[in-house]
Amino acid sequence: MKYGCSVMLFMLITFVTHAKSESDEQAINQILDSFHQAAADANGQRYFNLMTDDAIFLGTDASERWTKANFKDYVEPHFTKGNGWLYIPQHRNISLINNTQVAFFDELLNNVNYGLCRGTGILVKTAQGWKISQYNLSVPLPNAIAKDVAQQIKEHQESK
C-alpha cells in the first residue's frame, strides 16, 4: 500500500503540473495573439499593456533595439493615425521554465510586406498575468541566398 500511495501521489502531481502547463500555454497564446491583434488595430494602450515595464523590442534592422518607452515613442504616432501592422501567426512553440514563471517562444508569422517572419521572445508571469519581456522580430533568411544578402548588407553598411 505504501508504494501505491506514492504512485498515486506522483500521478496526481504530474497531472496537476501538466494541467497548469497547458493552462499557462493557453494564456501565453492569448497574450501573443492579443499583442498581434492590438498592433493590427493600432491600439497602443492594449499593445503596450501586454509588455513588462522593462520590456525590450528588437526589430528587423540591427539598429532597432528599443526599451518599451522608446518603442512607445516610435509607435504611438503611427497608431494615432490608425496605422498598425498585421503579422499573422502560422506556427508557435512555447517552452515554460523556472517553475512556470518564465516562458520563451518562437513563432512563424506572415506579413503582407515582409512575407515570412519570425518572432521570438520571453514572457514572465507577473501579478497581472503573463507579460512580454522581450520580443524579437526577424526575417528568416534562406541558406540558398544568405551569401548574396550578406554581401548586400555589407555593401549597404560600407556606403554609409
Backbone torsions as a table, in degrees:
resi	resn	phi	psi	omega
1	MET	NA	-34.4	-179.6
2	LYS	-57.4	-45.1	-179.7
3	TYR	-72.3	-32.8	178.0
4	GLY	-61.9	-41.6	178.0
5	CYS	-65.7	-40.5	179.6
6	SER	-64.0	-42.0	178.9
7	VAL	-64.7	-44.2	179.4
8	MET	-61.9	-43.2	179.5
9	LEU	-63.5	-44.1	177.9
10	PHE	-60.1	-44.5	-179.7
11	MET	-64.4	-39.6	179.4
12	LEU	-65.2	-45.8	178.7
13	ILE	-62.5	-42.8	178.3
14	THR	-61.5	-43.8	179.6
15	PHE	-63.1	-46.8	-179.2
16	VAL	-63.6	-44.0	179.2
17	THR	-62.5	-43.7	179.0
18	HIS	-64.2	-43.1	179.6
19	ALA	-63.7	-41.6	178.5
20	LYS	-64.4	-41.5	179.0
21	SER	-62.2	-44.5	178.0
22	GLU	-63.3	-40.7	178.6
23	SER	-63.1	-43.6	177.4
24	ASP	-63.8	-42.7	179.0
25	GLU	-62.3	-40.6	176.8
26	GLN	-62.1	-43.3	179.3
27	ALA	-63.4	-42.1	179.7
28	ILE	-65.7	-42.5	175.8
29	ASN	-58.2	-42.3	179.2
30	GLN	-64.1	-41.3	179.2
31	ILE	-62.4	-48.1	-178.3
32	LEU	-66.1	-40.8	176.4
33	ASP	-63.0	-41.1	177.8
34	SER	-64.7	-38.0	177.8
35	PHE	-59.0	-49.0	-179.9
36	HIS	-67.4	-38.3	180.0
37	GLN	-68.7	-39.4	178.3
38	ALA	-62.4	-38.4	176.5
39	ALA	-65.2	-42.4	179.1
40	ALA	-64.2	-35.1	-179.8
41	ASP	-84.7	-3.1	-175.6
42	ALA	55.3	41.8	-178.8
43	ASN	-102.1	89.5	-175.6
44	GLY	-62.2	-40.3	-178.5
45	GLN	-61.2	-49.3	179.7
46	ARG	-65.8	-41.9	-178.5
47	TYR	-58.0	-51.9	-175.8
48	PHE	-77.5	-22.9	174.9
49	ASN	-68.5	-16.7	178.9
50	LEU	-84.7	-2.0	-178.2
51	MET	-111.0	150.3	173.4
52	THR	-69.5	161.4	179.4
53	ASP	-62.7	-30.4	-178.7
54	ASP	-101.1	22.5	-176.6
55	ALA	-63.8	153.7	176.2
56	ILE	-123.6	135.3	174.6
57	PHE	-116.9	124.4	177.5
58	LEU	-107.0	120.3	-179.6
59	GLY	-91.2	-174.6	-176.4
60	THR	-74.2	-26.0	177.6
61	ASP	-84.2	141.4	-178.1
62	ALA	-59.1	-24.1	-179.6
63	SER	-82.0	-8.3	-173.3
64	GLU	-91.3	84.7	171.5
65	ARG	-127.6	102.7	-173.3
66	TRP	-113.0	137.9	164.5
67	THR	-72.2	166.4	178.9
68	LYS	-56.7	-45.2	-178.4
69	ALA	-63.1	-44.7	178.5
70	ASN	-64.5	-41.7	-179.6
71	PHE	-66.1	-38.9	177.8
72	LYS	-61.4	-44.0	177.4
73	ASP	-59.9	-37.3	179.1
74	TYR	-73.0	-42.3	-171.6
75	VAL	-80.5	-40.5	-171.0
76	GLU	-56.3	-39.7	176.9
77	PRO	-60.2	-34.5	177.6
78	HIS	-70.0	-46.9	180.0
79	PHE	-63.4	-38.1	179.8
80	THR	-60.5	-33.3	177.4
81	LYS	-83.7	0.7	-178.8
82	GLY	82.9	12.9	-178.9
83	ASN	-94.8	101.0	175.2
84	GLY	-107.8	-165.9	177.1
85	TRP	-144.6	146.3	-176.0
86	LEU	-115.8	117.7	171.5
87	TYR	-117.9	119.2	-176.1
88	ILE	-99.6	115.9	179.3
89	PRO	-62.6	133.7	177.8
90	GLN	-106.6	-35.6	-177.5
91	HIS	-159.1	141.7	-178.0
92	ARG	-141.8	140.0	172.8
93	ASN	-119.1	135.5	179.3
94	ILE	-127.6	133.9	175.9
95	SER	-125.1	129.2	178.7
96	LEU	-100.6	135.9	178.6
97	ILE	-137.0	178.3	176.7
98	ASN	51.5	53.6	178.0
99	ASN	57.4	40.5	179.1
100	THR	59.8	34.1	174.5
101	GLN	-103.4	-14.6	-179.4
102	VAL	-134.3	141.7	176.8
103	ALA	-135.9	145.4	170.0
104	PHE	-124.4	154.8	-173.9
105	PHE	-145.3	161.8	166.6
106	ASP	-140.6	144.1	-178.6
107	GLU	-144.7	144.9	171.8
108	LEU	-96.6	135.6	-175.2
109	LEU	-128.5	156.1	174.7
110	ASN	-118.6	134.9	180.0
111	ASN	-134.5	139.6	-175.5
112	VAL	-61.5	-34.9	-178.1
113	ASN	-86.4	-39.2	-173.6
114	TYR	-104.9	-7.3	-178.6
115	GLY	71.5	-136.7	-179.0
116	LEU	-71.2	126.8	178.5
117	CYS	-128.8	167.3	176.0
118	ARG	-128.5	133.5	172.0
119	GLY	-113.7	135.2	174.7
120	THR	-133.1	157.5	178.4
121	GLY	176.4	-172.5	-177.1
122	ILE	-131.0	137.9	171.9
123	LEU	-119.6	149.0	175.6
124	VAL	-125.6	147.1	178.2
125	LYS	-85.9	121.9	-179.8
126	THR	-114.2	178.7	176.4
127	ALA	-62.5	-24.8	178.2
128	GLN	-92.7	4.3	-178.1
129	GLY	107.7	-167.9	-178.6
130	TRP	-69.3	137.9	177.9
131	LYS	-135.7	147.7	178.2
132	ILE	-79.3	123.3	179.7
133	SER	-98.5	-32.0	175.7
134	GLN	-148.6	137.1	174.2
135	TYR	-131.4	132.4	-179.1
136	ASN	-126.0	114.7	178.2
137	LEU	-99.9	129.1	179.9
138	SER	-140.2	166.2	175.4
139	VAL	-111.9	111.3	179.7
140	PRO	-63.0	135.8	-175.6
141	LEU	-106.7	116.2	178.3
142	PRO	-60.4	136.0	-178.8
143	ASN	-55.9	-33.4	-176.3
144	ALA	-64.0	-23.2	-179.7
145	ILE	-118.3	6.3	-174.4
146	ALA	-59.1	-44.3	-178.4
147	LYS	-64.5	-40.4	179.2
148	ASP	-64.9	-44.6	-179.8
149	VAL	-67.4	-41.2	178.3
150	ALA	-60.4	-39.2	177.7
151	GLN	-65.2	-41.6	177.7
152	GLN	-62.6	-41.1	178.6
153	ILE	-64.2	-44.5	179.4
154	LYS	-59.9	-46.0	179.3
155	GLU	-64.2	-37.7	177.9
156	HIS	-63.9	-44.1	179.4
157	GLN	-66.1	-36.6	-179.8
158	GLU	-71.5	-26.4	-178.1
159	SER	-79.4	-8.0	-179.1
160	LYS	-77.2	NA	NA
